[in-house]
């Protein structure tokens, strides 16, 4: 566990600043674009995803609507609106 934490810390402290200076912050649009261009978005731990259109799966949507409480829906809507 310690090795994983140190490895990830070194990645964010050494690799990202050397490939793109100033890319420390998650909401840095330059980092997001760079990660998509060079393939870093393939790494889930980076937290950057490719923008893709996915087909709507009605069954999954209905299941989510049935299993999600009103409190969770409101909290998610608030997170979407505030970022």
N, C-alpha and C positions, 0 to 999 in steps of 0.2 A: 504494500500500500504506500509506503514511504517512497519507494522507487517510482511508482506511478505519479504521485504528487510532484516529486522533484522533476520528473521527466516533462510533465505538462507545464510546470512553472518555467523550466528552461526553454521550452518551445515558445511560450508567450513572451519571455524576457529577451531571448536571443534571436530566434528565427524570424518572428514577425517584424520586429523593428528593423532588421537588416534587409528583409525583402521589400518592406514598404514603411519607411520612417513615418512615425506619427499614427500608426495603426493600432494603438493600444485600446481604443474604445469601441465597444460593441456596435454602437450606432454610427460608426464612421462609414459613410456610404462608399468611400474610396476603398476601404478594406473589403467590404462586401463585394464590390465589383471585381477587385483584384482576386479575391478567393474564388469567384466563379470563373474567371478567365484562366487561372493557372491550375484549377482542379482541387484547391483546398476545400471547396464546398463539399467534396466527397467525404470529408472527415466529419463525422457527427459531432465530435467534441468541439469543433470550431464554432458551431452554432449558426452557420450560414447555409441556407438551402437554395437550390436553383428555383427560379420561378417557372413553374410548369402548370399547365392546365390539366386537371385530372377529371375523369368522368365522374359525374355525380352518382353515388351508389345510394339509391333511395332506401333500400333496406337498412343500411348502416345509419343513415340519417334518422330514420324512424326509431331505430333501436336507441340511438343516442338521446333522442327527444324523450323517449319513455323512461330512460334510466337517469336522466339528469334532473336534479332538483332546481326549483325556481331560483334559489339562492346562488347556486353554481352558475346558472344562466346569466343572472345579473352581474355576478363577479366577472365572468368571461367577457360580457359586453363592455363592462367598464375597462377591462384590460385592453380590449381591442381599440376602444376610443381614445384611451390615454397613452397607449404605447407601451 
